[in-house]
Amino acid sequence: MEPNMTIPARTALPRRLSRAQLVISYLPAAAAAAATAMRLLPGASASRLPSPLLSLPRGRPRCVPASSSACRAASSSAAGAGDGGARKPWLFVGLGNPGKVYQGTRHNVGFEMIDVIAEAEGIPLSSMQFKAMVGKGRIGDAPIMLAKPQTFMNASGESVGQLVSYFKIPLNQVIVMYDDLDLPFAKLRLLPKGGHGGHNGMRSIINHLKQSRDFPRLRIGIGRPPGKMDPANFVLRPFTKKEQEELDFAFHRGLEAVRIMVFEGFNKSATYVNTSQSSEMLNR
């Protein structure tokens, strides 16, 4: 029998910072000055910034509504939606393959996205439950579970199905994060439901959720393989330094999307991710 979910108390969260503030706050003074100068140049863009500006650290300030009462109201509403007000946790699942040989490869961007959330929100993945590394904590007042199935990609549903069933998590609060060959590199798409799109990890999850496709997913673009390379080999390739820098920005947007989802709901989070505004903010 798995233990009941316990949620540790959280301390007060710092105020929300803009994306520009987040970038500059982590830079040395000289780099910050360079970032300011870039904003003053006509046609300046994030892609032209030197690489230190692109490598965002994983621990980032949390974003919260303007007041603690607003925070409680927003997170309580989101967590209890459709379930009679019961505080069911949000379950964020990242897909990947366990083992050092797969670390830093394209097929494991779901794992990396979960690692970013875990570090930023102080939620360690400290237990093994239902064949997954699991972390439990809060974002604001909302209970959160983070999971990285250790079953290997093609059997991810074995873990996810058991987590959803045991903790009785509504499917609209189960968000799966995974790599997508059909999206341009480092682009994100947040969808409320859908099929597996040929992704074996998603296929397994749908099978173990009684063929239900009605759960949100965050697709993380890894691009198409070059030339005639076999996609099966491409997804196991590591990232170049430049690609990792681009991916860090994508992970940052994904982290912000998670916070918006918890505080303000799925629709606002999807608008943030799926419109051009989210990428344009990087150029301000």
Buried (B, 14 or more C-beta within 10 A) or exposed (E): EEEEBEBEEBEEBEEBBEBBEBBBEBBEEEBBEBBEEBEEEEEBEBEEBEEBBBBBEBEBBBBBBEEEEEBBBBBBBBBBBEBEEEEBBBBBBBBBBBEEEBEBBBBBBBBBBBBBBBBBBBBEBEEEBBBBBBBBBBBBBBBBBBBBBBBBBEBBBBBBBBBBEBBEBBBBBBBBBBBBBEBEBBBBBBBEEBEBEEBBBBBBBBBBBEEBBEBBBBBBBBBBBEEEEEEEEBBBBEBEEEBBBBBBBBBBBBBBBBBBBBBBBBEEBBBBBBEEEBBEBBBE
